[in-house]
């Protein structure tokens, strides 16, 4: 089985959040992507689309 340490890919503000919260998070929740960068990505509003 594969695992990932989400704290390595998420901003500190998202550390400790539940998986459903992370899946619904905006792209800006990813480490290294600012809120402004997330806005520029346009239709990519969340890390994972609804229903994943």
ChimeraX attribute file (.defattr): number of C-alpha atoms within 10 A of each C-alpha:
attribute: neighborCount
match mode: 1-to-1
recipient: residues
	/A:1	2
	/A:2	3
	/A:3	5
	/A:4	7
	/A:5	7
	/A:6	16
	/A:7	15
	/A:8	11
	/A:9	14
	/A:10	20
	/A:11	16
	/A:12	12
	/A:13	10
	/A:14	17
	/A:15	14
	/A:16	12
	/A:17	13
	/A:18	9
	/A:19	10
	/A:20	8
	/A:21	11
	/A:22	20
	/A:23	17
	/A:24	16
	/A:25	19
	/A:26	17
	/A:27	22
	/A:28	20
	/A:29	22
	/A:30	21
	/A:31	16
	/A:32	11
	/A:33	13
	/A:34	14
	/A:35	14
	/A:36	9
	/A:37	12
	/A:38	18
	/A:39	14
	/A:40	11
	/A:41	12
	/A:42	8
	/A:43	8
	/A:44	13
	/A:45	16
	/A:46	16
	/A:47	15
	/A:48	14
	/A:49	11
	/A:50	8
	/A:51	5
	/A:52	6
